[in-house]
Amino acid sequence: MRFTLSLLACLFLQISFSNSQTKLGALLILEDANDNLSIRPGFGLVLDHRITRHSGFETGLLYRTFRTSGAFMTSEPPLGGDPIFLPFEVRESYLTVPILYKFHSRIVNISAGPTLDFFVGWNDKTTTPDVEVTNFSVDPSFSFGGMLKISKAIRLSDVFYLEPDVRINPIFSSGRIYGGFGIAFSYLSKKD
């Protein structure tokens, strides 16, 4: 029984990698999110590995941001009046790793799967005079989401491709939703 399962696994791997091709590329993104900032740019690296004629997977490493706002309350109201609220803004930075199944066709490609977001830092973007954010953190620093992309691969030469896409990426653990457009410039590094 073990021999049969091993033989079937080897046969499956041989079939799945016999028509494989791998594209490596750079990705530019324009996204909007459910925060108080409009369209923001992002960028990343992408790996697109096609296993069979129609199936493959896509992964990469993307950089994106999210704008958080809030207010500080003064601890002692002046002259016994109401407390004063001083607004602040912070830009959070994330690295996103998508792990997507990709269906390839001549018309469009459809990618879907989970995403892993890692908080990597922040910048103070406060414009209120005399307010400076000196400490900020996100808990948890890891988020889980899902991504759906529809794209079209455009062949530029035998080895270079351009692939624009439309995407939506809700982050389930934080309630954030990213959506927008991306364009990947890829190099066909391996074709069997």
Contacts in CASP RR format, 6 or more apart in sequence:
PFRMAT RR
TARGET T0000
AUTHOR 0000-0000-0000
METHOD contacts of the structure
MODEL  1
MRFTLSLLACLFLQISFSNSQTKLGALLILEDANDNLSIRPGFGLVLDHR
ITRHSGFETGLLYRTFRTSGAFMTSEPPLGGDPIFLPFEVRESYLTVPIL
YKFHSRIVNISAGPTLDFFVGWNDKTTTPDVEVTNFSVDPSFSFGGMLKI
SKAIRLSDVFYLEPDVRINPIFSSGRIYGGFGIAFSYLSKKD
15 52 0 8 1.000
16 51 0 8 1.000
16 52 0 8 1.000
17 51 0 8 1.000
17 192 0 8 1.000
18 192 0 8 1.000
19 50 0 8 1.000
19 51 0 8 1.000
19 52 0 8 1.000
19 53 0 8 1.000
19 192 0 8 1.000
20 49 0 8 1.000
20 50 0 8 1.000
20 51 0 8 1.000
20 190 0 8 1.000
20 191 0 8 1.000
20 192 0 8 1.000
21 49 0 8 1.000
21 50 0 8 1.000
21 188 0 8 1.000
21 190 0 8 1.000
21 191 0 8 1.000
21 192 0 8 1.000
22 47 0 8 1.000
22 48 0 8 1.000
22 49 0 8 1.000
22 50 0 8 1.000
22 188 0 8 1.000
22 189 0 8 1.000
22 190 0 8 1.000
22 191 0 8 1.000
23 46 0 8 1.000
23 47 0 8 1.000
23 48 0 8 1.000
23 49 0 8 1.000
23 50 0 8 1.000
23 161 0 8 1.000
23 186 0 8 1.000
23 187 0 8 1.000
23 188 0 8 1.000
23 189 0 8 1.000
24 45 0 8 1.000
24 46 0 8 1.000
24 47 0 8 1.000
24 48 0 8 1.000
24 186 0 8 1.000
24 187 0 8 1.000
24 189 0 8 1.000
25 45 0 8 1.000
25 46 0 8 1.000
25 47 0 8 1.000
25 184 0 8 1.000
25 185 0 8 1.000
25 186 0 8 1.000
25 187 0 8 1.000
26 43 0 8 1.000
26 44 0 8 1.000
26 45 0 8 1.000
26 46 0 8 1.000
26 184 0 8 1.000
26 185 0 8 1.000
27 43 0 8 1.000
27 44 0 8 1.000
27 45 0 8 1.000
27 46 0 8 1.000
27 62 0 8 1.000
27 182 0 8 1.000
27 183 0 8 1.000
27 184 0 8 1.000
27 185 0 8 1.000
28 41 0 8 1.000
28 42 0 8 1.000
28 43 0 8 1.000
28 44 0 8 1.000
28 182 0 8 1.000
28 183 0 8 1.000
29 41 0 8 1.000
29 42 0 8 1.000
29 43 0 8 1.000
29 44 0 8 1.000
29 62 0 8 1.000
29 64 0 8 1.000
29 167 0 8 1.000
29 180 0 8 1.000
29 181 0 8 1.000
29 182 0 8 1.000
30 39 0 8 1.000
30 40 0 8 1.000
30 41 0 8 1.000
30 42 0 8 1.000
30 180 0 8 1.000
30 181 0 8 1.000
30 182 0 8 1.000
31 39 0 8 1.000
31 40 0 8 1.000
31 42 0 8 1.000
31 64 0 8 1.000
31 167 0 8 1.000
31 169 0 8 1.000
31 178 0 8 1.000
31 179 0 8 1.000
31 180 0 8 1.000
31 181 0 8 1.000
32 38 0 8 1.000
32 39 0 8 1.000
32 40 0 8 1.000
32 178 0 8 1.000
32 179 0 8 1.000
32 180 0 8 1.000
33 40 0 8 1.000
33 66 0 8 1.000
33 67 0 8 1.000
33 176 0 8 1.000
33 177 0 8 1.000
33 178 0 8 1.000
33 179 0 8 1.000
34 175 0 8 1.000
34 176 0 8 1.000
34 177 0 8 1.000
35 66 0 8 1.000
35 67 0 8 1.000
35 68 0 8 1.000
35 69 0 8 1.000
35 176 0 8 1.000
36 67 0 8 1.000
36 69 0 8 1.000
36 89 0 8 1.000
37 65 0 8 1.000
37 67 0 8 1.000
40 64 0 8 1.000
40 65 0 8 1.000
42 62 0 8 1.000
42 63 0 8 1.000
42 64 0 8 1.000
42 65 0 8 1.000
43 62 0 8 1.000
43 63 0 8 1.000
44 60 0 8 1.000
44 61 0 8 1.000
44 62 0 8 1.000
44 63 0 8 1.000
45 60 0 8 1.000
45 61 0 8 1.000
46 58 0 8 1.000
46 59 0 8 1.000
46 60 0 8 1.000
46 184 0 8 1.000
46 186 0 8 1.000
47 58 0 8 1.000
47 59 0 8 1.000
47 60 0 8 1.000
48 56 0 8 1.000
48 58 0 8 1.000
48 102 0 8 1.000
48 163 0 8 1.000
48 184 0 8 1.000
48 186 0 8 1.000
49 56 0 8 1.000
49 57 0 8 1.000
49 58 0 8 1.000
50 56 0 8 1.000
50 102 0 8 1.000
50 104 0 8 1.000
51 57 0 8 1.000
53 104 0 8 1.000
54 103 0 8 1.000
54 104 0 8 1.000
54 105 0 8 1.000
55 101 0 8 1.000
55 102 0 8 1.000
55 103 0 8 1.000
55 104 0 8 1.000
56 101 0 8 1.000
56 102 0 8 1.000
56 103 0 8 1.000
56 104 0 8 1.000
57 99 0 8 1.000
57 100 0 8 1.000
57 101 0 8 1.000
57 102 0 8 1.000
58 98 0 8 1.000
58 100 0 8 1.000
58 102 0 8 1.000
58 111 0 8 1.000
59 97 0 8 1.000
59 98 0 8 1.000
59 99 0 8 1.000
59 100 0 8 1.000
60 97 0 8 1.000
60 98 0 8 1.000
61 95 0 8 1.000
61 96 0 8 1.000
61 97 0 8 1.000
62 95 0 8 1.000
62 96 0 8 1.000
62 97 0 8 1.000
62 98 0 8 1.000
63 93 0 8 1.000
63 94 0 8 1.000
63 95 0 8 1.000
63 96 0 8 1.000
64 93 0 8 1.000
64 94 0 8 1.000
64 96 0 8 1.000
64 178 0 8 1.000
65 91 0 8 1.000
65 92 0 8 1.000
65 93 0 8 1.000
65 94 0 8 1.000
66 91 0 8 1.000
66 92 0 8 1.000
66 94 0 8 1.000
66 176 0 8 1.000
67 89 0 8 1.000
67 90 0 8 1.000
67 91 0 8 1.000
67 92 0 8 1.000
67 125 0 8 1.000
68 89 0 8 1.000
68 90 0 8 1.000
68 91 0 8 1.000
68 92 0 8 1.000
69 87 0 8 1.000
69 88 0 8 1.000
69 89 0 8 1.000
69 90 0 8 1.000
70 87 0 8 1.000
70 88 0 8 1.000
70 89 0 8 1.000
71 85 0 8 1.000
71 86 0 8 1.000
71 87 0 8 1.000
71 88 0 8 1.000
72 85 0 8 1.000
72 86 0 8 1.000
72 88 0 8 1.000
72 131 0 8 1.000
73 83 0 8 1.000
73 84 0 8 1.000
73 85 0 8 1.000
73 86 0 8 1.000
74 83 0 8 1.000
74 84 0 8 1.000
74 85 0 8 1.000
74 86 0 8 1.000
77 83 0 8 1.000
77 84 0 8 1.000
78 84 0 8 1.000
86 128 0 8 1.000
86 130 0 8 1.000
86 131 0 8 1.000
87 126 0 8 1.000
87 128 0 8 1.000
87 131 0 8 1.000
88 124 0 8 1.000
88 126 0 8 1.000
88 128 0 8 1.000
88 131 0 8 1.000
88 133 0 8 1.000
89 124 0 8 1.000
89 125 0 8 1.000
89 126 0 8 1.000
89 127 0 8 1.000
90 122 0 8 1.000
90 123 0 8 1.000
90 124 0 8 1.000
90 125 0 8 1.000
90 126 0 8 1.000
90 133 0 8 1.000
90 136 0 8 1.000
91 122 0 8 1.000
91 123 0 8 1.000
91 125 0 8 1.000
92 119 0 8 1.000
92 121 0 8 1.000
92 122 0 8 1.000
92 138 0 8 1.000
93 119 0 8 1.000
93 120 0 8 1.000
93 121 0 8 1.000
93 122 0 8 1.000
93 123 0 8 1.000
94 117 0 8 1.000
94 118 0 8 1.000
94 119 0 8 1.000
94 120 0 8 1.000
94 143 0 8 1.000
95 117 0 8 1.000
95 118 0 8 1.000
95 120 0 8 1.000
96 115 0 8 1.000
96 116 0 8 1.000
96 117 0 8 1.000
96 118 0 8 1.000
96 169 0 8 1.000
97 115 0 8 1.000
97 116 0 8 1.000
97 118 0 8 1.000
98 111 0 8 1.000
98 113 0 8 1.000
98 114 0 8 1.000
98 115 0 8 1.000
98 147 0 8 1.000
98 169 0 8 1.000
99 113 0 8 1.000
99 114 0 8 1.000
99 115 0 8 1.000
99 116 0 8 1.000
100 111 0 8 1.000
100 112 0 8 1.000
100 113 0 8 1.000
100 147 0 8 1.000
100 149 0 8 1.000
101 111 0 8 1.000
101 112 0 8 1.000
101 113 0 8 1.000
102 109 0 8 1.000
102 110 0 8 1.000
102 111 0 8 1.000
103 109 0 8 1.000
103 110 0 8 1.000
103 111 0 8 1.000
104 153 0 8 1.000
107 152 0 8 1.000
108 150 0 8 1.000
108 151 0 8 1.000
108 152 0 8 1.000
109 149 0 8 1.000
109 150 0 8 1.000
109 151 0 8 1.000
109 152 0 8 1.000
109 153 0 8 1.000
109 163 0 8 1.000
110 148 0 8 1.000
110 149 0 8 1.000
110 150 0 8 1.000
110 151 0 8 1.000
111 147 0 8 1.000
111 148 0 8 1.000
111 149 0 8 1.000
111 150 0 8 1.000
111 151 0 8 1.000
111 165 0 8 1.000
112 146 0 8 1.000
112 147 0 8 1.000
112 148 0 8 1.000
112 149 0 8 1.000
113 146 0 8 1.000
113 147 0 8 1.000
113 148 0 8 1.000
114 144 0 8 1.000
114 145 0 8 1.000
114 146 0 8 1.000
114 147 0 8 1.000
115 144 0 8 1.000
115 145 0 8 1.000
115 146 0 8 1.000
115 147 0 8 1.000
115 169 0 8 1.000
115 171 0 8 1.000
116 142 0 8 1.000
116 143 0 8 1.000
116 144 0 8 1.000
116 145 0 8 1.000
117 142 0 8 1.000
117 143 0 8 1.000
117 144 0 8 1.000
117 145 0 8 1.000
117 171 0 8 1.000
117 174 0 8 1.000
118 141 0 8 1.000
118 142 0 8 1.000
119 138 0 8 1.000
119 141 0 8 1.000
119 142 0 8 1.000
119 143 0 8 1.000
122 136 0 8 1.000
122 138 0 8 1.000
124 132 0 8 1.000
124 133 0 8 1.000
124 134 0 8 1.000
124 136 0 8 1.000
126 132 0 8 1.000
126 133 0 8 1.000
140 173 0 8 1.000
143 171 0 8 1.000
143 172 0 8 1.000
143 173 0 8 1.000
143 174 0 8 1.000
143 176 0 8 1.000
144 171 0 8 1.000
144 172 0 8 1.000
144 173 0 8 1.000
145 169 0 8 1.000
145 170 0 8 1.000
145 171 0 8 1.000
145 172 0 8 1.000
145 173 0 8 1.000
146 169 0 8 1.000
146 170 0 8 1.000
146 171 0 8 1.000
146 172 0 8 1.000
147 167 0 8 1.000
147 168 0 8 1.000
147 169 0 8 1.000
148 167 0 8 1.000
148 168 0 8 1.000
148 169 0 8 1.000
149 165 0 8 1.000
149 166 0 8 1.000
149 167 0 8 1.000
150 165 0 8 1.000
150 166 0 8 1.000
150 167 0 8 1.000
151 163 0 8 1.000
151 164 0 8 1.000
151 165 0 8 1.000
151 166 0 8 1.000
151 184 0 8 1.000
152 163 0 8 1.000
152 164 0 8 1.000
152 165 0 8 1.000
153 161 0 8 1.000
153 162 0 8 1.000
153 163 0 8 1.000
154 161 0 8 1.000
154 162 0 8 1.000
154 163 0 8 1.000
154 164 0 8 1.000
155 161 0 8 1.000
156 162 0 8 1.000
158 188 0 8 1.000
159 187 0 8 1.000
159 188 0 8 1.000
160 185 0 8 1.000
160 186 0 8 1.000
160 187 0 8 1.000
160 188 0 8 1.000
161 184 0 8 1.000
161 185 0 8 1.000
161 186 0 8 1.000
161 187 0 8 1.000
161 188 0 8 1.000
162 183 0 8 1.000
162 184 0 8 1.000
162 185 0 8 1.000
162 186 0 8 1.000
163 183 0 8 1.000
163 184 0 8 1.000
163 186 0 8 1.000
164 181 0 8 1.000
164 182 0 8 1.000
164 183 0 8 1.000
164 184 0 8 1.000
165 181 0 8 1.000
165 182 0 8 1.000
165 183 0 8 1.000
165 184 0 8 1.000
166 180 0 8 1.000
166 181 0 8 1.000
166 182 0 8 1.000
167 178 0 8 1.000
167 179 0 8 1.000
167 180 0 8 1.000
167 181 0 8 1.000
167 182 0 8 1.000
168 177 0 8 1.000
168 178 0 8 1.000
168 179 0 8 1.000
168 180 0 8 1.000
169 177 0 8 1.000
169 178 0 8 1.000
169 179 0 8 1.000
170 176 0 8 1.000
170 177 0 8 1.000
170 178 0 8 1.000
171 177 0 8 1.000
171 178 0 8 1.000
END
